Amino acid sequence: MIAEATERTVIRIPLPKLVAKAMIEYVPGVYSLMKIPAASVDYFVHPTHYTSFETQTDLEGSGIVCPPFRSYVDRLVDFVRKHPEIGHEAMR
């Protein structure tokens, strides 16, 4: 959904993680094409599953519900584009 919202194409390249990282760091042109640092590969291949179960449980009876991600992903992307000053440091 994020790729769609950012009008990007997801390219899946079946490579061992270390090979992918080495290519980004050492093969000319790969970083320019991928536009991600080698260290980011770890995050892209980490199996992650998100759930809102705890949030929904906490909100039960309040009348507040978690909207589907698809309904607001465009606004998230828009915010990030409008605020390039907010870097990865905010994630710490």
PDB file of N, CA, C and O in Angstrom:
ATOM      1  N   MET A   1       0.823  -1.195   0.000  1.00  0.00           N
ATOM      2  CA  MET A   1       0.000   0.000   0.000  1.00  0.00           C
ATOM      3  C   MET A   1       0.866   1.257   0.000  1.00  0.00           C
ATOM      4  O   MET A   1       0.522   2.253  -0.636  1.00  0.00           O
ATOM      5  N   ILE A   2       1.981   1.208   0.709  1.00  0.00           N
ATOM      6  CA  ILE A   2       2.870   2.371   0.726  1.00  0.00           C
ATOM      7  C   ILE A   2       3.488   2.578  -0.649  1.00  0.00           C
ATOM      8  O   ILE A   2       3.603   3.714  -1.109  1.00  0.00           O
ATOM      9  N   ALA A   3       3.883   1.506  -1.305  1.00  0.00           N
ATOM     10  CA  ALA A   3       4.440   1.630  -2.658  1.00  0.00           C
ATOM     11  C   ALA A   3       3.409   2.260  -3.589  1.00  0.00           C
ATOM     12  O   ALA A   3       3.742   3.132  -4.391  1.00  0.00           O
ATOM     13  N   GLU A   4       2.188   1.828  -3.483  1.00  0.00           N
ATOM     14  CA  GLU A   4       1.118   2.386  -4.312  1.00  0.00           C
ATOM     15  C   GLU A   4       0.903   3.873  -4.001  1.00  0.00           C
ATOM     16  O   GLU A   4       0.762   4.688  -4.912  1.00  0.00           O
ATOM     17  N   ALA A   5       0.880   4.216  -2.712  1.00  0.00           N
ATOM     18  CA  ALA A   5       0.648   5.603  -2.308  1.00  0.00           C
ATOM     19  C   ALA A   5       1.797   6.520  -2.712  1.00  0.00           C
ATOM     20  O   ALA A   5       1.586   7.711  -2.941  1.00  0.00           O
ATOM     21  N   THR A   6       2.994   5.985  -2.802  1.00  0.00           N
ATOM     22  CA  THR A   6       4.158   6.791  -3.194  1.00  0.00           C
ATOM     23  C   THR A   6       4.467   6.668  -4.679  1.00  0.00           C
ATOM     24  O   THR A   6       5.459   7.207  -5.170  1.00  0.00           O
ATOM     25  N   GLU A   7       3.603   5.952  -5.381  1.00  0.00           N
ATOM     26  CA  GLU A   7       3.758   5.728  -6.819  1.00  0.00           C
ATOM     27  C   GLU A   7       5.115   5.117  -7.145  1.00  0.00           C
ATOM     28  O   GLU A   7       5.790   5.516  -8.094  1.00  0.00           O
ATOM     29  N   ARG A   8       5.491   4.139  -6.330  1.00  0.00           N
ATOM     30  CA  ARG A   8       6.744   3.407  -6.526  1.00  0.00           C
ATOM     31  C   ARG A   8       6.424   1.984  -6.923  1.00  0.00           C
ATOM     32  O   ARG A   8       5.340   1.470  -6.649  1.00  0.00           O
ATOM     33  N   THR A   9       7.375   1.365  -7.566  1.00  0.00           N
ATOM     34  CA  THR A   9       7.245  -0.041  -7.929  1.00  0.00           C
ATOM     35  C   THR A   9       8.107  -0.862  -6.990  1.00  0.00           C
ATOM     36  O   THR A   9       9.287  -0.566  -6.804  1.00  0.00           O
ATOM     37  N   VAL A  10       7.532  -1.876  -6.408  1.00  0.00           N
ATOM     38  CA  VAL A  10       8.293  -2.769  -5.547  1.00  0.00           C
ATOM     39  C   VAL A  10       8.940  -3.819  -6.436  1.00  0.00           C
ATOM     40  O   VAL A  10       8.269  -4.526  -7.187  1.00  0.00           O
ATOM     41  N   ILE A  11      10.250  -3.902  -6.332  1.00  0.00           N
ATOM     42  CA  ILE A  11      10.988  -4.903  -7.094  1.00  0.00           C
ATOM     43  C   ILE A  11      11.525  -5.925  -6.105  1.00  0.00           C
ATOM     44  O   ILE A  11      12.320  -5.586  -5.228  1.00  0.00           O
ATOM     45  N   ARG A  12      11.106  -7.140  -6.238  1.00  0.00           N
ATOM     46  CA  ARG A  12      11.579  -8.204  -5.354  1.00  0.00           C
ATOM     47  C   ARG A  12      12.746  -8.910  -6.029  1.00  0.00           C
ATOM     48  O   ARG A  12      12.619  -9.456  -7.125  1.00  0.00           O
ATOM     49  N   ILE A  13      13.869  -8.886  -5.356  1.00  0.00           N
ATOM     50  CA  ILE A  13      15.075  -9.509  -5.887  1.00  0.00           C
ATOM     51  C   ILE A  13      15.493 -10.599  -4.917  1.00  0.00           C
ATOM     52  O   ILE A  13      15.941 -10.299  -3.811  1.00  0.00           O
ATOM     53  N   PRO A  14      15.356 -11.855  -5.308  1.00  0.00           N
ATOM     54  CA  PRO A  14      15.679 -12.950  -4.393  1.00  0.00           C
ATOM     55  C   PRO A  14      17.199 -13.132  -4.229  1.00  0.00           C
ATOM     56  O   PRO A  14      17.829 -13.895  -4.961  1.00  0.00           O
ATOM     57  N   LEU A  15      17.759 -12.424  -3.264  1.00  0.00           N
ATOM     58  CA  LEU A  15      19.186 -12.505  -2.968  1.00  0.00           C
ATOM     59  C   LEU A  15      19.371 -12.691  -1.469  1.00  0.00           C
ATOM     60  O   LEU A  15      18.548 -12.227  -0.679  1.00  0.00           O
ATOM     61  N   PRO A  16      20.438 -13.362  -1.075  1.00  0.00           N
ATOM     62  CA  PRO A  16      20.744 -13.383   0.351  1.00  0.00           C
ATOM     63  C   PRO A  16      20.981 -11.948   0.830  1.00  0.00           C
ATOM     64  O   PRO A  16      21.510 -11.114   0.095  1.00  0.00           O
ATOM     65  N   LYS A  17      20.592 -11.685   2.038  1.00  0.00           N
ATOM     66  CA  LYS A  17      20.669 -10.339   2.599  1.00  0.00           C
ATOM     67  C   LYS A  17      22.081  -9.748   2.489  1.00  0.00           C
ATOM     68  O   LYS A  17      22.232  -8.587   2.107  1.00  0.00           O
ATOM     69  N   LEU A  18      23.097 -10.517   2.813  1.00  0.00           N
ATOM     70  CA  LEU A  18      24.474 -10.005   2.763  1.00  0.00           C
ATOM     71  C   LEU A  18      24.891  -9.640   1.343  1.00  0.00           C
ATOM     72  O   LEU A  18      25.621  -8.669   1.143  1.00  0.00           O
ATOM     73  N   VAL A  19      24.442 -10.396   0.369  1.00  0.00           N
ATOM     74  CA  VAL A  19      24.762 -10.102  -1.038  1.00  0.00           C
ATOM     75  C   VAL A  19      24.079  -8.797  -1.452  1.00  0.00           C
ATOM     76  O   VAL A  19      24.695  -7.950  -2.097  1.00  0.00           O
ATOM     77  N   ALA A  20      22.817  -8.639  -1.084  1.00  0.00           N
ATOM     78  CA  ALA A  20      22.083  -7.417  -1.431  1.00  0.00           C
ATOM     79  C   ALA A  20      22.752  -6.193  -0.822  1.00  0.00           C
ATOM     80  O   ALA A  20      22.918  -5.173  -1.489  1.00  0.00           O
ATOM     81  N   LYS A  21      23.137  -6.297   0.447  1.00  0.00           N
ATOM     82  CA  LYS A  21      23.784  -5.172   1.116  1.00  0.00           C
ATOM     83  C   LYS A  21      25.130  -4.848   0.473  1.00  0.00           C
ATOM     84  O   LYS A  21      25.467  -3.679   0.289  1.00  0.00           O
ATOM     85  N   ALA A  22      25.893  -5.874   0.133  1.00  0.00           N
ATOM     86  CA  ALA A  22      27.195  -5.655  -0.503  1.00  0.00           C
ATOM     87  C   ALA A  22      27.027  -5.003  -1.868  1.00  0.00           C
ATOM     88  O   ALA A  22      27.806  -4.126  -2.240  1.00  0.00           O
ATOM     89  N   MET A  23      26.018  -5.426  -2.611  1.00  0.00           N
ATOM     90  CA  MET A  23      25.780  -4.827  -3.926  1.00  0.00           C
ATOM     91  C   MET A  23      25.463  -3.340  -3.805  1.00  0.00           C
ATOM     92  O   MET A  23      25.970  -2.526  -4.576  1.00  0.00           O
ATOM     93  N   ILE A  24      24.622  -2.990  -2.831  1.00  0.00           N
ATOM     94  CA  ILE A  24      24.271  -1.583  -2.643  1.00  0.00           C
ATOM     95  C   ILE A  24      25.518  -0.770  -2.289  1.00  0.00           C
ATOM     96  O   ILE A  24      25.691   0.351  -2.766  1.00  0.00           O
ATOM     97  N   GLU A  25      26.373  -1.337  -1.460  1.00  0.00           N
ATOM     98  CA  GLU A  25      27.562  -0.604  -1.011  1.00  0.00           C
ATOM     99  C   GLU A  25      28.685  -0.548  -2.044  1.00  0.00           C
ATOM    100  O   GLU A  25      29.386   0.459  -2.141  1.00  0.00           O
ATOM    101  N   TYR A  26      28.862  -1.618  -2.813  1.00  0.00           N
ATOM    102  CA  TYR A  26      30.078  -1.719  -3.630  1.00  0.00           C
ATOM    103  C   TYR A  26      29.887  -1.772  -5.143  1.00  0.00           C
ATOM    104  O   TYR A  26      30.846  -1.544  -5.880  1.00  0.00           O
ATOM    105  N   VAL A  27      28.695  -2.061  -5.624  1.00  0.00           N
ATOM    106  CA  VAL A  27      28.493  -2.148  -7.075  1.00  0.00           C
ATOM    107  C   VAL A  27      28.010  -0.787  -7.583  1.00  0.00           C
ATOM    108  O   VAL A  27      26.953  -0.305  -7.175  1.00  0.00           O
ATOM    109  N   PRO A  28      28.781  -0.183  -8.462  1.00  0.00           N
ATOM    110  CA  PRO A  28      28.406   1.146  -8.973  1.00  0.00           C
ATOM    111  C   PRO A  28      26.997   1.159  -9.579  1.00  0.00           C
ATOM    112  O   PRO A  28      26.636   0.280 -10.361  1.00  0.00           O
ATOM    113  N   GLY A  29      26.229   2.154  -9.209  1.00  0.00           N
ATOM    114  CA  GLY A  29      24.903   2.329  -9.777  1.00  0.00           C
ATOM    115  C   GLY A  29      23.779   1.675  -9.000  1.00  0.00           C
ATOM    116  O   GLY A  29      22.623   2.070  -9.152  1.00  0.00           O
ATOM    117  N   VAL A  30      24.081   0.686  -8.173  1.00  0.00           N
ATOM    118  CA  VAL A  30      23.009  -0.018  -7.457  1.00  0.00           C
ATOM    119  C   VAL A  30      22.350   0.909  -6.430  1.00  0.00           C
ATOM    120  O   VAL A  30      21.123   0.952  -6.339  1.00  0.00           O
ATOM    121  N   TYR A  31      23.145   1.643  -5.664  1.00  0.00           N
ATOM    122  CA  TYR A  31      22.553   2.575  -4.695  1.00  0.00           C
ATOM    123  C   TYR A  31      21.703   3.627  -5.408  1.00  0.00           C
ATOM    124  O   TYR A  31      20.611   3.955  -4.945  1.00  0.00           O
ATOM    125  N   SER A  32      22.190   4.151  -6.520  1.00  0.00           N
ATOM    126  CA  SER A  32      21.434   5.163  -7.272  1.00  0.00           C
ATOM    127  C   SER A  32      20.099   4.616  -7.748  1.00  0.00           C
ATOM    128  O   SER A  32      19.106   5.342  -7.791  1.00  0.00           O
ATOM    129  N   LEU A  33      20.073   3.353  -8.100  1.00  0.00           N
ATOM    130  CA  LEU A  33      18.841   2.715  -8.552  1.00  0.00           C
ATOM    131  C   LEU A  33      17.895   2.435  -7.380  1.00  0.00           C
ATOM    132  O   LEU A  33      16.701   2.725  -7.449  1.00  0.00           O
ATOM    133  N   MET A  34      18.441   1.876  -6.320  1.00  0.00           N
ATOM    134  CA  MET A  34      17.610   1.448  -5.195  1.00  0.00           C
ATOM    135  C   MET A  34      17.221   2.600  -4.267  1.00  0.00           C
ATOM    136  O   MET A  34      16.121   2.621  -3.716  1.00  0.00           O
ATOM    137  N   LYS A  35      18.129   3.547  -4.105  1.00  0.00           N
ATOM    138  CA  LYS A  35      17.897   4.711  -3.238  1.00  0.00           C
ATOM    139  C   LYS A  35      17.586   4.330  -1.792  1.00  0.00           C
ATOM    140  O   LYS A  35      16.782   4.987  -1.131  1.00  0.00           O
ATOM    141  N   ILE A  36      18.222   3.270  -1.308  1.00  0.00           N
ATOM    142  CA  ILE A  36      18.129   2.897   0.102  1.00  0.00           C
ATOM    143  C   ILE A  36      19.531   2.542   0.592  1.00  0.00           C
ATOM    144  O   ILE A  36      20.310   1.948  -0.154  1.00  0.00           O
ATOM    145  N   PRO A  37      19.860   2.895   1.827  1.00  0.00           N
ATOM    146  CA  PRO A  37      21.157   2.500   2.359  1.00  0.00           C
ATOM    147  C   PRO A  37      21.193   0.997   2.605  1.00  0.00           C
ATOM    148  O   PRO A  37      20.160   0.377   2.857  1.00  0.00           O
ATOM    149  N   ALA A  38      22.362   0.426   2.532  1.00  0.00           N
ATOM    150  CA  ALA A  38      22.514  -1.023   2.720  1.00  0.00           C
ATOM    151  C   ALA A  38      21.929  -1.480   4.055  1.00  0.00           C
ATOM    152  O   ALA A  38      21.334  -2.555   4.136  1.00  0.00           O
ATOM    153  N   ALA A  39      22.095  -0.671   5.098  1.00  0.00           N
ATOM    154  CA  ALA A  39      21.579  -1.047   6.420  1.00  0.00           C
ATOM    155  C   ALA A  39      20.057  -1.199   6.434  1.00  0.00           C
ATOM    156  O   ALA A  39      19.520  -1.892   7.299  1.00  0.00           O
ATOM    157  N   SER A  40      19.360  -0.572   5.504  1.00  0.00           N
ATOM    158  CA  SER A  40      17.896  -0.659   5.448  1.00  0.00           C
ATOM    159  C   SER A  40      17.410  -2.028   4.997  1.00  0.00           C
ATOM    160  O   SER A  40      16.267  -2.399   5.264  1.00  0.00           O
ATOM    161  N   VAL A  41      18.259  -2.774   4.323  1.00  0.00           N
ATOM    162  CA  VAL A  41      17.858  -4.100   3.833  1.00  0.00           C
ATOM    163  C   VAL A  41      17.342  -4.955   4.986  1.00  0.00           C
ATOM    164  O   VAL A  41      16.368  -5.690   4.824  1.00  0.00           O
ATOM    165  N   ASP A  42      17.986  -4.864   6.148  1.00  0.00           N
ATOM    166  CA  ASP A  42      17.554  -5.653   7.307  1.00  0.00           C
ATOM    167  C   ASP A  42      16.093  -5.400   7.654  1.00  0.00           C
ATOM    168  O   ASP A  42      15.371  -6.326   8.023  1.00  0.00           O
ATOM    169  N   TYR A  43      15.658  -4.153   7.539  1.00  0.00           N
ATOM    170  CA  TYR A  43      14.280  -3.811   7.877  1.00  0.00           C
ATOM    171  C   TYR A  43      13.295  -4.297   6.824  1.00  0.00           C
ATOM    172  O   TYR A  43      12.164  -4.658   7.150  1.00  0.00           O
ATOM    173  N   PHE A  44      13.713  -4.307   5.571  1.00  0.00           N
ATOM    174  CA  PHE A  44      12.819  -4.739   4.503  1.00  0.00           C
ATOM    175  C   PHE A  44      12.585  -6.239   4.509  1.00  0.00           C
ATOM    176  O   PHE A  44      11.542  -6.701   4.044  1.00  0.00           O
ATOM    177  N   VAL A  45      13.532  -7.008   5.025  1.00  0.00           N
ATOM    178  CA  VAL A  45      13.383  -8.460   4.993  1.00  0.00           C
ATOM    179  C   VAL A  45      12.962  -9.044   6.339  1.00  0.00           C
ATOM    180  O   VAL A  45      12.726 -10.247   6.444  1.00  0.00           O
ATOM    181  N   HIS A  46      12.868  -8.207   7.359  1.00  0.00           N
ATOM    182  CA  HIS A  46      12.465  -8.686   8.680  1.00  0.00           C
ATOM    183  C   HIS A  46      10.980  -9.029   8.658  1.00  0.00           C
ATOM    184  O   HIS A  46      10.156  -8.193   8.286  1.00  0.00           O
ATOM    185  N   PRO A  47      10.633 -10.258   9.054  1.00  0.00           N
ATOM    186  CA  PRO A  47       9.203 -10.620   9.038  1.00  0.00           C
ATOM    187  C   PRO A  47       8.444  -9.817  10.100  1.00  0.00           C
ATOM    188  O   PRO A  47       8.704  -9.940  11.297  1.00  0.00           O
ATOM    189  N   THR A  48       7.514  -9.006   9.640  1.00  0.00           N
ATOM    190  CA  THR A  48       6.783  -8.127  10.543  1.00  0.00           C
ATOM    191  C   THR A  48       5.294  -8.263  10.289  1.00  0.00           C
ATOM    192  O   THR A  48       4.840  -8.283   9.144  1.00  0.00           O
ATOM    193  N   HIS A  49       4.555  -8.354  11.361  1.00  0.00           N
ATOM    194  CA  HIS A  49       3.096  -8.427  11.278  1.00  0.00           C
ATOM    195  C   HIS A  49       2.538  -7.407  12.264  1.00  0.00           C
ATOM    196  O   HIS A  49       2.888  -7.422  13.444  1.00  0.00           O
ATOM    197  N   TYR A  50       1.682  -6.535  11.786  1.00  0.00           N
ATOM    198  CA  TYR A  50       1.108  -5.505  12.624  1.00  0.00           C
ATOM    199  C   TYR A  50      -0.318  -5.878  12.988  1.00  0.00           C
ATOM    200  O   TYR A  50      -1.058  -6.438  12.180  1.00  0.00           O
ATOM    201  N   THR A  51      -0.684  -5.561  14.204  1.00  0.00           N
ATOM    202  CA  THR A  51      -2.036  -5.826  14.657  1.00  0.00           C
ATOM    203  C   THR A  51      -2.508  -4.659  15.512  1.00  0.00           C
ATOM    204  O   THR A  51      -1.703  -3.979  16.148  1.00  0.00           O
ATOM    205  N   SER A  52      -3.774  -4.440  15.522  1.00  0.00           N
ATOM    206  CA  SER A  52      -4.331  -3.384  16.364  1.00  0.00           C
ATOM    207  C   SER A  52      -5.202  -3.987  17.471  1.00  0.00           C
ATOM    208  O   SER A  52      -6.061  -3.310  18.035  1.00  0.00           O
ATOM    209  N   PHE A  53      -4.971  -5.263  17.773  1.00  0.00           N
ATOM    210  CA  PHE A  53      -5.803  -5.961  18.761  1.00  0.00           C
ATOM    211  C   PHE A  53      -5.812  -5.236  20.110  1.00  0.00           C
ATOM    212  O   PHE A  53      -6.877  -4.974  20.668  1.00  0.00           O
ATOM    213  N   GLU A  54      -4.617  -4.912  20.634  1.00  0.00           N
ATOM    214  CA  GLU A  54      -4.536  -4.256  21.941  1.00  0.00           C
ATOM    215  C   GLU A  54      -5.227  -2.889  21.909  1.00  0.00           C
ATOM    216  O   GLU A  54      -5.945  -2.521  22.838  1.00  0.00           O
ATOM    217  N   THR A  55      -4.998  -2.151  20.831  1.00  0.00           N
ATOM    218  CA  THR A  55      -5.627  -0.832  20.702  1.00  0.00           C
ATOM    219  C   THR A  55      -7.136  -0.973  20.652  1.00  0.00           C
ATOM    220  O   THR A  55      -7.858  -0.224  21.309  1.00  0.00           O
ATOM    221  N   GLN A  56      -7.615  -1.938  19.869  1.00  0.00           N
ATOM    222  CA  GLN A  56      -9.065  -2.138  19.767  1.00  0.00           C
ATOM    223  C   GLN A  56      -9.654  -2.535  21.120  1.00  0.00           C
ATOM    224  O   GLN A  56     -10.747  -2.105  21.487  1.00  0.00           O
ATOM    225  N   THR A  57      -8.913  -3.359  21.849  1.00  0.00           N
ATOM    226  CA  THR A  57      -9.379  -3.759  23.183  1.00  0.00           C
ATOM    227  C   THR A  57      -9.459  -2.552  24.105  1.00  0.00           C
ATOM    228  O   THR A  57     -10.434  -2.389  24.838  1.00  0.00           O
ATOM    229  N   ASP A  58      -8.424  -1.698  24.070  1.00  0.00           N
ATOM    230  CA  ASP A  58      -8.406  -0.504  24.916  1.00  0.00           C
ATOM    231  C   ASP A  58      -9.514   0.476  24.554  1.00  0.00           C
ATOM    232  O   ASP A  58     -10.049   1.164  25.423  1.00  0.00           O
ATOM    233  N   LEU A  59      -9.855   0.539  23.278  1.00  0.00           N
ATOM    234  CA  LEU A  59     -10.878   1.484  22.824  1.00  0.00           C
ATOM    235  C   LEU A  59     -12.302   0.937  22.922  1.00  0.00           C
ATOM    236  O   LEU A  59     -13.267   1.669  22.700  1.00  0.00           O
ATOM    237  N   GLU A  60     -12.429  -0.331  23.250  1.00  0.00           N
ATOM    238  CA  GLU A  60     -13.734  -0.976  23.293  1.00  0.00           C
ATOM    239  C   GLU A  60     -14.713  -0.181  24.160  1.00  0.00           C
ATOM    240  O   GLU A  60     -14.416   0.171  25.301  1.00  0.00           O
ATOM    241  N   GLY A  61     -15.866   0.087  23.593  1.00  0.00           N
ATOM    242  CA  GLY A  61     -16.897   0.815  24.305  1.00  0.00           C
ATOM    243  C   GLY A  61     -16.771   2.329  24.216  1.00  0.00           C
ATOM    244  O   GLY A  61     -17.660   3.042  24.680  1.00  0.00           O
ATOM    245  N   SER A  62     -15.689   2.836  23.632  1.00  0.00           N
ATOM    246  CA  SER A  62     -15.483   4.282  23.563  1.00  0.00           C
ATOM    247  C   SER A  62     -16.149   4.915  22.344  1.00  0.00           C
ATOM    248  O   SER A  62     -16.323   6.132  22.287  1.00  0.00           O
ATOM    249  N   GLY A  63     -16.519   4.088  21.373  1.00  0.00           N
ATOM    250  CA  GLY A  63     -17.065   4.613  20.128  1.00  0.00           C
ATOM    251  C   GLY A  63     -15.986   4.972  19.120  1.00  0.00           C
ATOM    252  O   GLY A  63     -16.290   5.367  17.995  1.00  0.00           O
ATOM    253  N   ILE A  64     -14.719   4.836  19.520  1.00  0.00           N
ATOM    254  CA  ILE A  64     -13.588   5.117  18.623  1.00  0.00           C
ATOM    255  C   ILE A  64     -13.139   3.795  18.015  1.00  0.00           C
ATOM    256  O   ILE A  64     -12.975   2.800  18.720  1.00  0.00           O
ATOM    257  N   VAL A  65     -12.944   3.794  16.707  1.00  0.00           N
ATOM    258  CA  VAL A  65     -12.485   2.577  16.034  1.00  0.00           C
ATOM    259  C   VAL A  65     -11.226   2.879  15.219  1.00  0.00           C
ATOM    260  O   VAL A  65     -11.016   4.010  14.780  1.00  0.00           O
ATOM    261  N   CYS A  66     -10.408   1.874  15.026  1.00  0.00           N
ATOM    262  CA  CYS A  66      -9.210   2.012  14.195  1.00  0.00           C
ATOM    263  C   CYS A  66      -9.622   1.937  12.732  1.00  0.00           C
ATOM    264  O   CYS A  66     -10.225   0.949  12.312  1.00  0.00           O
ATOM    265  N   PRO A  67      -9.305   2.963  11.949  1.00  0.00           N
ATOM    266  CA  PRO A  67      -9.665   2.918  10.531  1.00  0.00           C
ATOM    267  C   PRO A  67      -8.729   1.978   9.778  1.00  0.00           C
ATOM    268  O   PRO A  67      -7.615   1.722  10.233  1.00  0.00           O
ATOM    269  N   PRO A  68      -9.164   1.466   8.643  1.00  0.00           N
ATOM    270  CA  PRO A  68      -8.281   0.637   7.829  1.00  0.00           C
ATOM    271  C   PRO A  68      -7.087   1.469   7.348  1.00  0.00           C
ATOM    272  O   PRO A  68      -7.244   2.633   6.980  1.00  0.00           O
ATOM    273  N   PHE A  69      -5.910   0.871   7.356  1.00  0.00           N
ATOM    274  CA  PHE A  69      -4.691   1.563   6.940  1.00  0.00           C
ATOM    275  C   PHE A  69      -4.854   2.180   5.558  1.00  0.00           C
ATOM    276  O   PHE A  69      -4.403   3.300   5.316  1.00  0.00           O
ATOM    277  N   ARG A  70      -5.497   1.451   4.652  1.00  0.00           N
ATOM    278  CA  ARG A  70      -5.691   1.939   3.284  1.00  0.00           C
ATOM    279  C   ARG A  70      -6.420   3.291   3.272  1.00  0.00           C
ATOM    280  O   ARG A  70      -6.227   4.088   2.354  1.00  0.00           O
ATOM    281  N   SER A  71      -7.239   3.547   4.268  1.00  0.00           N
ATOM    282  CA  SER A  71      -8.036   4.781   4.273  1.00  0.00           C
ATOM    283  C   SER A  71      -7.216   6.024   4.625  1.00  0.00           C
ATOM    284  O   SER A  71      -7.672   7.141   4.383  1.00  0.00           O
ATOM    285  N   TYR A  72      -6.016   5.856   5.191  1.00  0.00           N
ATOM    286  CA  TYR A  72      -5.231   7.039   5.549  1.00  0.00           C
ATOM    287  C   TYR A  72      -3.770   6.993   5.117  1.00  0.00           C
ATOM    288  O   TYR A  72      -3.014   7.914   5.428  1.00  0.00           O
ATOM    289  N   VAL A  73      -3.359   5.960   4.418  1.00  0.00           N
ATOM    290  CA  VAL A  73      -1.965   5.860   3.986  1.00  0.00           C
ATOM    291  C   VAL A  73      -1.562   7.039   3.106  1.00  0.00           C
ATOM    292  O   VAL A  73      -0.428   7.511   3.198  1.00  0.00           O
ATOM    293  N   ASP A  74      -2.459   7.521   2.261  1.00  0.00           N
ATOM    294  CA  ASP A  74      -2.145   8.676   1.411  1.00  0.00           C
ATOM    295  C   ASP A  74      -1.818   9.911   2.249  1.00  0.00           C
ATOM    296  O   ASP A  74      -0.931  10.686   1.890  1.00  0.00           O
ATOM    297  N   ARG A  75      -2.529  10.099   3.362  1.00  0.00           N
ATOM    298  CA  ARG A  75      -2.259  11.248   4.238  1.00  0.00           C
ATOM    299  C   ARG A  75      -0.910  11.116   4.933  1.00  0.00           C
ATOM    300  O   ARG A  75      -0.214  12.112   5.128  1.00  0.00           O
ATOM    301  N   LEU A  76      -0.537   9.895   5.309  1.00  0.00           N
ATOM    302  CA  LEU A  76       0.784   9.681   5.914  1.00  0.00           C
ATOM    303  C   LEU A  76       1.889  10.048   4.929  1.00  0.00           C
ATOM    304  O   LEU A  76       2.833  10.755   5.281  1.00  0.00           O
ATOM    305  N   VAL A  77       1.767   9.569   3.704  1.00  0.00           N
ATOM    306  CA  VAL A  77       2.757   9.859   2.664  1.00  0.00           C
ATOM    307  C   VAL A  77       2.817  11.363   2.403  1.00  0.00           C
ATOM    308  O   VAL A  77       3.902  11.930   2.270  1.00  0.00           O
ATOM    309  N   ASP A  78       1.668  11.997   2.331  1.00  0.00           N
ATOM    310  CA  ASP A  78       1.617  13.441   2.106  1.00  0.00           C
ATOM    311  C   ASP A  78       2.334  14.191   3.235  1.00  0.00           C
ATOM    312  O   ASP A  78       3.077  15.137   2.976  1.00  0.00           O
ATOM    313  N   PHE A  79       2.116  13.775   4.467  1.00  0.00           N
ATOM    314  CA  PHE A  79       2.765  14.419   5.606  1.00  0.00           C
ATOM    315  C   PHE A  79       4.286  14.283   5.516  1.00  0.00           C
ATOM    316  O   PHE A  79       5.012  15.256   5.718  1.00  0.00           O
ATOM    317  N   VAL A  80       4.757  13.091   5.217  1.00  0.00           N
ATOM    318  CA  VAL A  80       6.206  12.868   5.129  1.00  0.00           C
ATOM    319  C   VAL A  80       6.805  13.717   4.017  1.00  0.00           C
ATOM    320  O   VAL A  80       7.884  14.286   4.185  1.00  0.00           O
ATOM    321  N   ARG A  81       6.131  13.806   2.903  1.00  0.00           N
ATOM    322  CA  ARG A  81       6.634  14.627   1.796  1.00  0.00           C
ATOM    323  C   ARG A  81       6.660  16.111   2.155  1.00  0.00           C
ATOM    324  O   ARG A  81       7.566  16.828   1.728  1.00  0.00           O
ATOM    325  N   LYS A  82       5.701  16.576   2.917  1.00  0.00           N
ATOM    326  CA  LYS A  82       5.637  17.991   3.290  1.00  0.00           C
ATOM    327  C   LYS A  82       6.585  18.348   4.431  1.00  0.00           C
ATOM    328  O   LYS A  82       6.823  19.527   4.697  1.00  0.00           O
ATOM    329  N   HIS A  83       7.124  17.340   5.102  1.00  0.00           N
ATOM    330  CA  HIS A  83       7.994  17.586   6.253  1.00  0.00           C
ATOM    331  C   HIS A  83       9.318  16.830   6.138  1.00  0.00           C
ATOM    332  O   HIS A  83       9.605  15.951   6.950  1.00  0.00           O
ATOM    333  N   PRO A  84      10.123  17.172   5.127  1.00  0.00           N
ATOM    334  CA  PRO A  84      11.409  16.473   4.965  1.00  0.00           C
ATOM    335  C   PRO A  84      12.372  16.738   6.116  1.00  0.00           C
ATOM    336  O   PRO A  84      13.363  16.025   6.276  1.00  0.00           O
ATOM    337  N   GLU A  85      12.085  17.762   6.917  1.00  0.00           N
ATOM    338  CA  GLU A  85      12.957  18.059   8.057  1.00  0.00           C
ATOM    339  C   GLU A  85      12.850  17.002   9.153  1.00  0.00           C
ATOM    340  O   GLU A  85      13.713  16.923  10.028  1.00  0.00           O
ATOM    341  N   ILE A  86      11.802  16.196   9.109  1.00  0.00           N
ATOM    342  CA  ILE A  86      11.645  15.125  10.103  1.00  0.00           C
ATOM    343  C   ILE A  86      12.372  13.902   9.554  1.00  0.00           C
ATOM    344  O   ILE A  86      11.864  13.225   8.660  1.00  0.00           O
ATOM    345  N   GLY A  87      13.535  13.624  10.078  1.00  0.00           N
ATOM    346  CA  GLY A  87      14.357  12.520   9.598  1.00  0.00           C
ATOM    347  C   GLY A  87      14.184  11.268  10.442  1.00  0.00           C
ATOM    348  O   GLY A  87      13.280  11.178  11.273  1.00  0.00           O
ATOM    349  N   HIS A  88      15.050  10.322  10.219  1.00  0.00           N
ATOM    350  CA  HIS A  88      14.982   9.050  10.929  1.00  0.00           C
ATOM    351  C   HIS A  88      15.247   9.198  12.420  1.00  0.00           C
ATOM    352  O   HIS A  88      14.913   8.299  13.192  1.00  0.00           O
ATOM    353  N   GLU A  89      15.846  10.324  12.847  1.00  0.00           N
ATOM    354  CA  GLU A  89      16.099  10.533  14.262  1.00  0.00           C
ATOM    355  C   GLU A  89      14.811  10.500  15.073  1.00  0.00           C
ATOM    356  O   GLU A  89      14.825  10.128  16.246  1.00  0.00           O
ATOM    357  N   ALA A  90      13.704  10.887  14.458  1.00  0.00           N
ATOM    358  CA  ALA A  90      12.416  10.882  15.148  1.00  0.00           C
ATOM    359  C   ALA A  90      11.977   9.472  15.527  1.00  0.00           C
ATOM    360  O   ALA A  90      11.096   9.311  16.372  1.00  0.00           O
ATOM    361  N   MET A  91      12.571   8.451  14.919  1.00  0.00           N
ATOM    362  CA  MET A  91      12.185   7.062  15.187  1.00  0.00           C
ATOM    363  C   MET A  91      12.904   6.496  16.401  1.00  0.00           C
ATOM    364  O   MET A  91      12.646   5.356  16.787  1.00  0.00           O
ATOM    365  N   ARG A  92      13.786   7.256  17.004  1.00  0.00           N
ATOM    366  CA  ARG A  92      14.553   6.745  18.156  1.00  0.00           C
ATOM    367  C   ARG A  92      13.819   6.953  19.430  1.00  0.00           C
ATOM    368  O   ARG A  92      14.315   6.585  20.495  1.00  0.00           O
TER     369      ARG A  92
END
